[in-house]
Amino acid sequence: MKVKLRIDSQVTEDSVSIEARLMTESIQELVHFAQHLGKEDKIHVKKEDEIYLLDAKEIHRVYTENR
């Protein structure tokens, strides 16, 4: 896969363009990654009747019980 980057001070808004013959899993992952850049990664966790949003970067290990 080739990657092209053009830096231009005249550009008013950053954009990403992808050209491909087919929509592959790799392309889908790339699109998903680009769409979520800068967004906080939160994991929804339910404990009893409460739902919590946890910062994914702070989670090191997960244990599940009573699934």
Secondary structure as GFF3:
##gff-version 3
##sequence-region A 1 67
A	DSSP	alpha_helix	25	35	.	.	.	ID=ss1
A	DSSP	beta_strand	42	47	.	.	.	ID=ss2
A	DSSP	beta_strand	50	55	.	.	.	ID=ss3
A	DSSP	three_ten_helix	56	58	.	.	.	ID=ss4
###
